[in-house]
Amino acid sequence: MYSDRPVDDSLLNDLLRMSCRASTTGNMQVYSIIITRDEAMKKNLSPLHFNQKMIMDAPVVLTFCADFNRFVKWCRQRKAEPGYDNFLSFFTAAIDALLVAQTFCIAAEGKGLGTCYLGTTTYMAERIIEVLKLPDGVIPVTTVSLGWPAEIPGQVDRLPLDAIVHSEVYRDYTPDDIDRYYLNKEQRADSQQFVKENNKETLAQVFTDVRYKKADNVHFSKMFLQTLKKQGFMNQ
Ligand SMILES: Cc1cc2nc3c(=O)[nH]c(=O)nc-3n(C[C@H](O)[C@H](O)[C@H](O)COP(=O)(O)O)c2cc1C
């Protein structure tokens, strides 16, 4: 939930300037950031983010894009032949864009602002491209809503560090490890509520059968691959 307090342009620009200090592949800065403040534009974006309320509630919505368009134009204007119409280049640009996005979130939260990522960007990339008028070589990879928080939400759980960090080589998980690492998450009251509300037996089933279903993943993967092709990232 965001308060009505506006986010002024000078603060937003400071945060953007800071986030563009993030490390970037070969210092190419193969990303672009689209600012959405306009209500009509937010209305266009909202259904593409499955009407998640942050789009209309937040005063600022930022779409972080993988962008080889600008760099390719520079190459061509300088008698250099770019070879960036491939999946690796997309992935490179997507990494750049995500590093900027996360740096932005840390900078914004450091100033007391609230941010939220919207993963719906990759589901509906093709339609977002139309709304934001993104040219070939540009793909939206994530969206962040920004505003002053109306309340400070409680901290969300994380897996214990032990579950995440491996020393020297990857140590695969035994069934006991899995039980131990996920126990706290499964025992949380909100998790148990989730399981009950969705008539499921386990929390994992809420993920596999409700939140991130195979059919959706397959469908949106196909759409995203088509969009990558359309935007010129599949070796054309
Ligand atoms: C790539 C990405 C996509 C996300 N997409 C959404 C989203 O569409 N809607 C949402 O409410 N939260 C979204 N989130 C936020 C996560 O659900 C949230 O970070 C996680 O539950 C942990 O909460 P915390 O960040 O407050 O600790 C996304 C986070 C990431 C990194």
Ligand as a Chemical Component Dictionary entry (heavy atoms), coordinates in Angstrom:
data_LIG
# 
_chem_comp.id                   LIG 
_chem_comp.type                 NON-POLYMER 
_chem_comp.pdbx_formal_charge   0 
_chem_comp.three_letter_code    LIG 
# 
loop_
_chem_comp_atom.comp_id 
_chem_comp_atom.atom_id 
_chem_comp_atom.alt_atom_id 
_chem_comp_atom.type_symbol 
_chem_comp_atom.charge 
_chem_comp_atom.model_Cartn_x 
_chem_comp_atom.model_Cartn_y 
_chem_comp_atom.model_Cartn_z 
_chem_comp_atom.pdbx_ordinal 
LIG C1  C1  C 0 11.395 -10.946 -10.460 1  
LIG C2  C2  C 0 10.380 -10.747 -9.368  2  
LIG C3  C3  C 0 9.044  -10.714 -9.697  3  
LIG C4  C4  C 0 8.094  -10.456 -8.724  4  
LIG N1  N1  N 0 6.789  -10.352 -9.081  5  
LIG C5  C5  C 0 5.851  -9.999  -8.181  6  
LIG C6  C6  C 0 4.518  -9.782  -8.573  7  
LIG O1  O1  O 0 4.172  -9.885  -9.759  8  
LIG N2  N2  N 0 3.629  -9.413  -7.621  9  
LIG C7  C7  C 0 3.988  -9.254  -6.313  10 
LIG O2  O2  O 0 3.138  -8.902  -5.489  11 
LIG N3  N3  N 0 5.275  -9.453  -5.906  12 
LIG C8  C8  C 0 6.205  -9.813  -6.812  13 
LIG N4  N4  N 0 7.517  -9.992  -6.425  14 
LIG C9  C9  C 0 7.870  -9.773  -5.013  15 
LIG C10 C10 C 0 8.149  -11.096 -4.307  16 
LIG O3  O3  O 0 6.989  -11.857 -4.239  17 
LIG C11 C11 C 0 8.719  -10.762 -2.925  18 
LIG O4  O4  O 0 9.975  -10.175 -3.111  19 
LIG C12 C12 C 0 8.868  -12.001 -2.055  20 
LIG O5  O5  O 0 7.616  -12.487 -1.712  21 
LIG C13 C13 C 0 9.647  -11.726 -0.799  22 
LIG O6  O6  O 0 9.130  -10.615 -0.118  23 
LIG P1  P1  P 0 10.102 -9.421  0.322   24 
LIG O7  O7  O 0 10.764 -8.912  -0.920  25 
LIG O8  O8  O 0 9.168  -8.410  0.934   26 
LIG O9  O9  O 0 11.057 -9.987  1.315   27 
LIG C14 C14 C 0 8.486  -10.280 -7.371  28 
LIG C15 C15 C 0 9.852  -10.346 -7.051  29 
LIG C16 C16 C 0 10.785 -10.580 -8.034  30 
LIG C17 C17 C 0 12.236 -10.612 -7.663  31 
# 
loop_
_chem_comp_bond.comp_id 
_chem_comp_bond.atom_id_1 
_chem_comp_bond.atom_id_2 
_chem_comp_bond.value_order 
_chem_comp_bond.pdbx_ordinal 
LIG C1  C2  SING 1  
LIG C2  C3  SING 2  
LIG C2  C16 DOUB 3  
LIG C3  C4  DOUB 4  
LIG C4  N1  SING 5  
LIG C4  C14 SING 6  
LIG N1  C5  DOUB 7  
LIG C5  C6  SING 8  
LIG C5  C8  SING 9  
LIG C6  O1  DOUB 10 
LIG C6  N2  SING 11 
LIG N2  C7  SING 12 
LIG C7  O2  DOUB 13 
LIG C7  N3  SING 14 
LIG N3  C8  DOUB 15 
LIG C8  N4  SING 16 
LIG N4  C9  SING 17 
LIG N4  C14 SING 18 
LIG C9  C10 SING 19 
LIG C10 O3  SING 20 
LIG C10 C11 SING 21 
LIG C11 O4  SING 22 
LIG C11 C12 SING 23 
LIG C12 O5  SING 24 
LIG C12 C13 SING 25 
LIG C13 O6  SING 26 
LIG O6  P1  SING 27 
LIG P1  O7  DOUB 28 
LIG P1  O8  SING 29 
LIG P1  O9  SING 30 
LIG C14 C15 DOUB 31 
LIG C15 C16 SING 32 
LIG C16 C17 SING 33 
# 
